[in-house]
């Protein structure tokens, strides 16, 4: 599996994206997460794209993802969502598009160049 969910604690989920990630896989994982009973206690999501080699994610996948996130944010409004972006320009463009689409939700969403920076942001 190229998307790995690592529950570091009841409040912190580290999502590791590795190798090749497809848009439908991203959507399926998000839907599965929203149905996980642990989601209610979750406060921090670290989405780590640093080990990604390639993606097959379109802008329509990102638009659909943002709609899913807006819906699940209604059930847990207190999440800080930190994303460690990949080095490629296309991935960074999709991340900026995602941030734009999620501006109106209750979650704090931000982007970082390393997991350490993201974790420091959680502590602020």
C-alpha positions as CSV (number, residue, x, y, z in Angstrom):
1,X,0.0,0.0,0.0
2,X,1.3,3.4,-0.9
3,X,-0.7,5.3,1.8
4,X,0.1,4.2,5.3
5,X,-1.9,5.3,8.4
6,X,0.2,5.4,11.5
7,X,-1.7,6.3,14.7
8,X,1.1,7.6,16.9
9,X,-1.4,8.4,19.6
10,X,-5.1,9.0,20.1
11,X,-4.6,12.6,19.0
12,X,-1.9,12.3,16.2
13,X,-2.2,10.5,12.9
14,X,0.9,10.3,10.6
15,X,-0.2,9.6,7.1
16,X,2.8,8.5,4.9
17,X,2.5,8.6,1.2
18,X,5.1,6.5,-0.6
19,X,6.2,5.6,-4.1
20,X,3.2,6.0,-6.4
21,X,-0.1,7.4,-5.2
22,X,-3.3,7.4,-7.2
23,X,-6.2,9.9,-6.8
24,X,-8.8,7.2,-6.2
25,X,-6.6,5.7,-3.5
26,X,-6.3,9.1,-1.8
27,X,-10.1,9.5,-1.8
28,X,-10.7,5.9,-0.6
29,X,-8.2,6.4,2.3
30,X,-9.9,9.7,3.3
31,X,-13.3,8.1,3.4
32,X,-12.0,5.2,5.4
33,X,-10.5,7.6,7.9
34,X,-13.7,9.5,8.4
35,X,-15.4,6.2,9.4
36,X,-12.7,5.2,11.9
37,X,-14.0,5.5,15.5
38,X,-10.6,7.1,16.5
39,X,-11.3,10.1,14.3
40,X,-13.4,11.8,17.0
41,X,-10.4,12.2,19.3
42,X,-8.0,13.1,16.6
43,X,-6.4,16.6,16.9
44,X,-3.4,16.4,14.5
45,X,-2.9,15.0,11.0
46,X,0.6,14.9,9.6
47,X,0.3,14.2,5.9
48,X,3.8,13.3,4.8
49,X,4.4,13.4,1.0
50,X,8.3,13.6,1.3
51,X,8.8,9.9,0.1
52,X,6.5,10.2,-2.9
53,X,8.1,9.3,-6.3
54,X,5.1,9.9,-8.5
55,X,1.4,10.7,-8.4
56,X,-1.6,10.2,-10.6
57,X,-3.8,12.8,-9.0
58,X,-5.9,15.2,-11.0
59,X,-7.4,18.6,-10.0
60,X,-10.8,16.8,-10.0
61,X,-9.4,14.4,-7.4
62,X,-8.2,17.3,-5.3
63,X,-11.6,19.1,-5.6
64,X,-13.4,15.9,-4.5
65,X,-10.9,15.5,-1.6
66,X,-11.6,19.0,-0.4
67,X,-15.3,18.3,-0.5
68,X,-14.8,15.1,1.6
69,X,-12.6,17.1,4.1
70,X,-15.2,19.8,4.4
71,X,-17.8,17.2,5.2
72,X,-15.7,15.3,7.8
73,X,-14.5,18.6,9.3
74,X,-18.1,19.1,10.5
75,X,-17.8,16.0,12.7
76,X,-14.4,17.0,14.1
77,X,-13.6,20.7,13.8
78,X,-10.5,20.9,16.0
79,X,-7.9,19.4,13.7
80,X,-4.6,20.9,12.7
81,X,-3.6,19.4,9.3
82,X,0.1,19.7,8.5
83,X,1.3,18.6,5.1
84,X,4.9,18.0,4.2
85,X,5.1,18.6,0.5
86,X,7.0,16.7,-2.1
87,X,9.9,18.3,-3.9
88,X,8.2,18.2,-7.3
89,X,6.5,21.3,-8.7
90,X,3.3,19.4,-9.7
91,X,2.8,18.1,-6.2
92,X,3.4,21.5,-4.7
93,X,0.8,23.0,-7.1
94,X,-1.8,20.5,-6.1
95,X,-1.0,21.2,-2.4
96,X,-1.6,24.9,-2.9
97,X,-4.9,24.2,-4.8
98,X,-6.0,22.0,-1.9
99,X,-5.2,24.7,0.6
100,X,-7.2,27.2,-1.4
101,X,-10.2,24.8,-1.6
102,X,-10.1,24.2,2.2
103,X,-9.8,27.8,3.3
104,X,-13.4,27.9,4.6
105,X,-13.3,24.8,6.8
106,X,-12.6,24.9,10.5
107,X,-9.3,23.0,10.4
108,X,-6.0,24.7,10.5
109,X,-4.2,23.7,7.3
110,X,-0.6,24.5,6.6
111,X,2.4,23.2,4.5
112,X,5.9,22.5,5.6
113,X,9.2,21.3,4.1
114,X,9.9,18.7,6.8
115,X,8.0,16.6,9.4
116,X,10.0,18.3,12.1
117,X,8.7,21.7,11.1
118,X,5.1,20.3,11.0
119,X,5.5,18.8,14.5
120,X,6.8,22.1,15.9
121,X,3.7,23.8,14.4
122,X,1.5,21.3,16.2
123,X,3.1,22.4,19.5
124,X,2.4,26.1,19.0
